[in-house]
Amino acid sequence: MLGVILFSTAMLGTVLPVAIWPGEAKLTAPLFCEAPYTEPIVVSDTFSDSEGQSTNFSMYCVGDRGQYTEVGFLRPWLALWALHSAVVIALVIMVGLWGRWQHTHAVEPERLAESTEL
């Protein structure tokens, strides 16, 4: 089950920050951007070569005067993968505990009182 969760969140982590919401990497800024480089910016660079067109995403931490440091793509992606995995694992555990709780606290149907045959 853990392998399925990790694989699924890795696929989610590949699609979500690349195709749907590249700015999601900004959520990891508190982990990677230190003063004076406090503003996270996600940049996509598209270029063409003999193999076709490629796009690279990278996160930069920018300071007040335009100075910057490059964080890259891998570290924010790994942090987001860990976050996605933790959320899914927590949900699976909660659903499992809820099912177990419902099973142990199931309401038994009321028994009919004895009847006499007429």
Secondary structure, 3 states (H helix, E strand, C coil): CHHHHHHHHHHHHHHHHHHHCHHHHHHHHHHHCCCCEEEEEEEEEEEEECCEEEEEEEEEEEECCCCEEEEECHHHHHHHHHHHHHHHHHHHHHHHHHHHHHHHCCCCCCCCCCCCCC
